[in-house]
């Protein structure tokens, strides 16, 4: 039978291991680029800025904390082109990239 102090040490050690495993999992998940949506009300401002920049279209997706800017808003233009608009934290356009949508996406 284990002494009470030995039990406490084992339980404390197990708790530390579990905490470290949980922290490692959280870090791994954040490194995978969780593609978190832009929180409101910044989402509305980012979408308005992106639509103003491209001039037309429908917002199809948005992400916060992307690698090129603070916000990324994806807009599908009436022509079928998908445009990614990268915005900084002040909702100024950083970059814009577009690609033709495939025929099966219509």
N, C-alpha and C positions, 0 to 999 in steps of 0.2 A: 504494500500500500504506500502511496506517495504522501510525503509530509505536506501540510497545508501551504508552506512557503514554496515548495516545488510546484504545486498545482497553480499557484498565482503566477509564477514565472512562466509556466507553459501556456497558460491562458493569455497572459500579456503578450508573449511572443507570437502566438497565433493571431491575436488582434492586430499586431503590427504587420504581419505578413499579409493578412487580408486587406488592410488599409493600403499597403504598397501595391498589391495586385489591382485593387480598384483604381488607384491613381494612375497606374500604368495603362489600364484599359481606357480611362478617360483621355489620357494624352494621345493614345493611338487613335481614338475616334476623332479627336480634333485635328490630328495630322492628316486624316483622310479627306479633309475638306468637306465637312458635313453639309455644305450647300444650304445653310440656314436661310430662310426667307427674310427679307427686309422687314423689320418691325414697323408697325404703324406709329406715328404719322409719317415717318421718313419714307415709307413705301409709296405713299401718294405723291410726295414731292419728287421722288426718284422717277416714278412712272411718268409724271407730267413733264419732267425735264427731258426724259428720253423721247417721248412722243413729240415734244416741241422740236427736238434736234432732228429727228428723222422726218417729221412733217406729216406722217400718216401711219396707219397700221393699228394693230391690236397687241396689247401686252400679253405675252404667252408665259413668261416666267420672270422671277427676280431672285437675286441672291445677295446676301450681305457678306462683306469681308472677302471679296474675291481678290486674287493675286494682283490684278492690274489696277484696281480701284477699290474704293470703299463699298460701292454698290454696282451690281450688274443687272441691267434690265434687258430682257429679250423681247424683241418686237417682231411680229410677223407683218410684213408689208402687204398691201393689196396685190402686189405683183408676185407674191409667193416667196419672196426672199426673207430669210430669217436674219435679223440684225441684232448683234449684241452691243449694247451701249454701256461702257464703263464710266462711272461717275465718281468724283471725289466726295469727300465728306460735306462739301458745300454745294453738291449737286451740279457741279460743272463737269462737262464732258471731258474725259481723259482720252479715250479711244473709242472707235467704232469699227466693228467687223461684221461683214455680211456674207451669207452663203445662200445659194439657190436651194430651195427645199426640193427633196426628191418627189417624184410623181406620186408615190404611194402615200405620202403624207398629206395630200390634199383632202 
